[in-house]
């Protein structure tokens, strides 16, 4: 009788998890930045803050890439 051990052992894929996280962050922040530009929100530098946040997120996601 054969051993009943599984042939495949599913494990998390770090590259896929990183790509999914990066995609979600970009999908959330990109439209927020464009909305600030579109409506010309009166808060001084609001669009600049969004741009800086997106740049910081991109830098961190690059640093954390598996």
C-alpha positions as CSV (number, residue, x, y, z in Angstrom):
1,X,0.0,0.0,0.0
2,X,1.3,3.4,-1.0
3,X,2.1,6.1,1.6
4,X,-0.8,8.5,1.8
5,X,1.5,11.6,1.8
6,X,0.3,14.4,-0.5
7,X,2.2,14.7,-3.7
8,X,2.1,18.5,-3.6
9,X,2.3,20.7,-0.6
10,X,0.7,24.1,-1.2
11,X,2.7,27.0,0.1
12,X,2.3,30.8,-0.1
13,X,3.9,32.4,-3.1
14,X,5.8,35.5,-2.0
15,X,6.0,37.0,-5.5
16,X,2.2,36.6,-6.0
17,X,1.4,38.1,-2.6
18,X,3.7,41.0,-3.3
19,X,2.2,41.6,-6.7
20,X,-1.3,41.5,-5.3
21,X,-0.5,43.9,-2.6
22,X,1.2,46.3,-5.0
23,X,-1.8,46.2,-7.3
24,X,-4.2,47.0,-4.5
25,X,-2.2,49.9,-3.3
26,X,-1.9,51.4,-6.7
27,X,-5.6,50.8,-7.4
28,X,-6.5,52.7,-4.3
29,X,-4.0,55.6,-4.4
30,X,-3.8,56.4,-8.1
31,X,-7.5,57.4,-8.4
32,X,-7.3,59.5,-5.2
33,X,-4.4,61.5,-6.7
34,X,-6.3,62.0,-10.0
35,X,-9.4,63.0,-8.1
36,X,-7.4,65.8,-6.3
37,X,-6.2,67.0,-9.7
38,X,-9.6,66.8,-11.3
39,X,-11.5,68.7,-8.7
40,X,-8.7,71.1,-7.8
41,X,-9.2,70.6,-4.1
42,X,-8.4,73.8,-2.3
43,X,-6.1,72.2,0.3
44,X,-2.7,73.5,-0.5
45,X,-0.4,70.8,-1.7
46,X,-3.0,68.0,-1.4
47,X,-2.2,66.6,-4.8
48,X,1.5,66.9,-3.9
49,X,0.9,64.9,-0.7
50,X,-0.8,62.1,-2.7
51,X,2.1,62.1,-5.2
52,X,4.6,61.9,-2.3
53,X,2.7,59.1,-0.7
54,X,2.6,57.1,-3.9
55,X,6.3,57.6,-4.4
56,X,7.0,56.4,-0.9
57,X,4.7,53.4,-1.4
58,X,6.5,52.5,-4.6
59,X,9.9,52.8,-3.0
60,X,8.9,50.6,-0.1
61,X,7.2,48.0,-2.4
62,X,10.4,47.9,-4.5
63,X,12.5,47.5,-1.3
64,X,10.2,44.7,0.0
65,X,10.1,42.8,-3.3
66,X,10.9,39.1,-2.6
